[in-house]
Amino acid sequence: MALSPLTRGRTLDHVAAVYDALSPLMLFGQEQRMARPCLQYIRESSVHAVLDVGCGTGTLTLEIAAILAQRGGTVVGVDAAPKMIAVARRKAGARSNVRFDVVAAEALPYGDESFDHGLSTFFFHHIDFQLKVKALDEAFRVLKPGGSFVIVDVDTPTSLFGRICAWSGYYLFKQEEIRENIEGKLRLAIEKSLFGSFKRVAHYQGYVSVFQLSRADY
Ligand SMILES: C[S@@+](CC[C@H](N)C(=O)[O-])C[C@H]1O[C@@H](n2cnc3c(N)ncnc32)[C@H](O)[C@@H]1O
């Protein structure tokens, strides 16, 4: 198995074997609905080369691979946890248009302008503010001009239910990176990064937002 890349990010090797069973419970079975904007964008656009950052066990990456297979496109899923990637690779079987790499999001080993589109679901609350900016800058670098990047993640809560869910996550996992997202630091990191701005295109359960970022054409 590949070695873990050095990162301060909270990697999930310790739950790799049970992640697929636990994750729907954590999100009240809403994960498909929350990921829908990501899939919809890929379905409706003509993107060919896609990057999934912090892909975990690759469930969404494989759905993307199925869409892209119809137009000869490919998707790369990256995660810093070798055991999560091992599960993803097992699930991928012999599919030829998907690759999973053990890689830290803040140090992507891909050339400039390699991808048409990128996305990330529930990854940014696993890294601190500095790494958020670094990972966003890396995503910007590997995107082609005109490409977009979609983020689904914990955001500043907008309802009582949202506040309860978001703060429970923070207290349960004692995860400062979740507090950062609750306090709006993911938005701040996007604004500080090379992307510079975002559009919030959806909001779920009062605490999960979908942000669309663009690498402006020039
Ligand atoms: C909550 S999971 C999300 C997985 C998947 N995107 C999903 O929606 O189910 C967050 C993932 O981020 C990974 N991670 C943490 N720090 C990372 C880093 N610096 N670079 C890449 N992945 C990292 C963890 O190993 C974990 O698999």
The ligand as a Tripos MOL2 file, in Angstrom:
@<TRIPOS>MOLECULE
LIG
   27    29     1     0     0
SMALL
NO_CHARGES

@<TRIPOS>ATOM
      1 C1        -15.3240   13.2190    5.1620 C.3       1 LIG1
      2 S1        -14.2370   12.5070    3.9920 S.3       1 LIG1
      3 C2        -15.0530   12.9020    2.4740 C.3       1 LIG1
      4 C3        -14.8800   11.8120    1.4610 C.3       1 LIG1
      5 C4        -15.7560   11.9440    0.2020 C.3       1 LIG1
      6 N1        -15.4400   13.1190   -0.5550 N.3       1 LIG1
      7 C5        -17.2150   11.9060    0.5590 C.2       1 LIG1
      8 O1        -17.9360   12.8750    0.2730 O.co2     1 LIG1
      9 O2        -17.6530   10.8860    1.0950 O.co2     1 LIG1
     10 C6        -12.8230   13.5940    3.9930 C.3       1 LIG1
     11 C7        -11.6070   12.9690    3.3220 C.3       1 LIG1
     12 O3        -10.5360   13.9130    3.2680 O.3       1 LIG1
     13 C8         -9.3140   13.1730    3.3790 C.3       1 LIG1
     14 N2         -8.2120   14.0790    3.6760 N.ar      1 LIG1
     15 C9         -7.8910   14.6800    4.8700 C.ar      1 LIG1
     16 N3         -6.8330   15.4820    4.6990 N.ar      1 LIG1
     17 C10        -6.4890   15.4180    3.3700 C.ar      1 LIG1
     18 C11        -5.5060   16.0780    2.5790 C.ar      1 LIG1
     19 N4         -4.6510   16.9480    3.0940 N.pl3     1 LIG1
     20 N5         -5.4670   15.7930    1.2510 N.ar      1 LIG1
     21 C12        -6.3280   14.9150    0.6970 C.ar      1 LIG1
     22 N6         -7.2800   14.2640    1.4020 N.ar      1 LIG1
     23 C13        -7.3570   14.5150    2.7290 C.ar      1 LIG1
     24 C14        -9.6270   12.1430    4.4410 C.3       1 LIG1
     25 O4         -8.7230   11.0610    4.4100 O.3       1 LIG1
     26 C15       -11.0620   11.7500    4.0530 C.3       1 LIG1
     27 O5        -11.0890   10.6370    3.2050 O.3       1 LIG1
@<TRIPOS>BOND
     1     1     2 1
     2     2     3 1
     3     2    10 1
     4     3     4 1
     5     4     5 1
     6     5     6 1
     7     5     7 1
     8     7     8 2
     9     7     9 1
    10    10    11 1
    11    11    12 1
    12    11    26 1
    13    12    13 1
    14    13    14 1
    15    13    24 1
    16    14    15 ar
    17    14    23 ar
    18    15    16 ar
    19    16    17 ar
    20    17    18 ar
    21    17    23 ar
    22    18    19 1
    23    18    20 ar
    24    20    21 ar
    25    21    22 ar
    26    22    23 ar
    27    24    25 1
    28    24    26 1
    29    26    27 1
@<TRIPOS>SUBSTRUCTURE
     1 LIG1         1 GROUP 0 **** ****
